[in-house]
Amino acid sequence: MTAPESVTVTQPMIDAFAEITGDRQWIHTDVDRAARAAAGGTVAHGMLVASLIPPLAADSIDDFAEVRAFTGKHPEVEVINLGVDRLSFAHPVRPGTVLTAEARPRRVEERGYEVDVAVDVTVWLVGERRRIAAAGTLRLRYRAAGA
């Protein structure tokens, strides 16, 4: 997996997410109305932020020693997102916000042609080190291609 070290959340990204999901609540999409609200402008959907967790954390996870060893033996792998056990949002994300993530291993378990990885992930606001969201345990499965 390759991933960006950071992602800038934009209003077009928020609008596209609204269109795809059908969640067109005005706090996400109506720039003028949202500017008059307590948030002071539009905010990203929590689930949009959640969807950025795997790509933001990918480089960190790929760098775990056990994952490097597995991908060294199996250079072509598919990565399957098995889900998130706990998810929380701590701060609204406005357009222009730059996000990054930190992943800490919880459990890595190799079984032949697969390795399951469980990590705690925190999404941070770049520059302020303010916690935006946390995935209690993101679970991924690396599987050797063709296995």
N, C-alpha and C positions, 0 to 999 in steps of 0.2 A: 504494500500500500504506500502510496506517496500522498502527501497532504501539505496544505499550506501551514506555515507557522502561525499565521493569523488570518482573520477574515474581517473585512469591513462590511458591516450590515448597511445596506442602502435601502432607500424607499422603493426603488424598482424591485429589489429582492423581496421586500415585504409585500408589495402589491402582487407579485407573481405567486407568492405563497398563499395569499388570500384567494387568488383566482383558482389555484389548483385545489385548495382545500374547501373552498366555499365559505370560509370564515372571513367575511368582509365587514366585520364590526368596524364602526367609524374610527375608533381609537387607533386602528391599524392603517386605515386607508384614506380618511378624510383629513388632509393636512390642515385646512383652515379651521375646521371644528375642533380638531385635537389641539391646535395651538391655544385655544381658549380654555382647555381642560386643565385639571390639576397637574397632569404630566408635562404640560407645556409643549406638546407636540405628539406626533405619532410614535407608537412603540411597536417593536417586533412581537410577533406571536411567540409565546413561550415554546410552542412546539417547533417553530422555526429555529430558535436557539438550540433546542434539544437535538434537532436534526444535524446541527453543525458539530456536535460532540465527537462522533466517530472520525470525521476527517481532521478535526483540529487535534485530536489525540493520537492520530495514526503514527506519526514519526516517533513519538515517545514510546509507544507500545512496540513498534518495530525494533526499537533499540534495546528492549529487554534482552538479557543474555540468552534466556531460553528460546525466545522467538528468533533471535539471530542464529542460534544453533540449528533450529528446525528449518529455517529458510535456507541455511547453508547446505543442509542435506537435501532439501526439496526446493530448488530455485523457483519453480512455478507453483504458486499457492493461490487458492481462492480464500477470501476472508468472508466469513458469514457472521453477521450481526445477530446474536442470540437474544439481545434485549438489554434492558436496564432494570435493575431491581428496585432502586429508589431514585427519585428525581425531584429536585427542588429548585425554585427560582428565587433569587435573593434581591434582584434589582432589575428595573425595566431597562430595556435596550432600545435606545433611540437611533434613528438613521445617522450614519457617520461614526457609530461606535465601532471600535476595533477590538475584536475578541481573540483570545488565545486560550490554550488549555494546558493543564498539567495532569499527567496520568501517573498513578502510583500502583504498582502491582499488589494485588491481594492474593491471587492464586494463579499459578501456571502449571498445567498438567498435560504431559505428552502421552498420547496413546497411539503408538504406531504411526499411521499416516495423518494423524490429527494432533493439534495442540489446542487446548482450551485455555483462554486467558480471561481472568477476571481482574478488573482494575477499578480503582476509585478515580474519578475524573472531576476536576474543578475547572470551570470556565471563568476566566478573568478578563476584566477590562484592562486593555493595554495602557500602560502609563500611570494608572492609579492603583493597580493591584487590588481592585475592588472585586469581590466575588460576585459573579453574575448568576451562575447556576452550578449545581453539583449533581453528578450521577453517582449515587451510592456505590453501585457496582455495574459497570458496563461489561457485558459478557460477549466475547468474540471467539470464533473457532477458525483456526488456520487449518486448511485441508490441502494436502498435496494434490495438485491438479491430476486428474485421471484416476485418483484412488477411489 
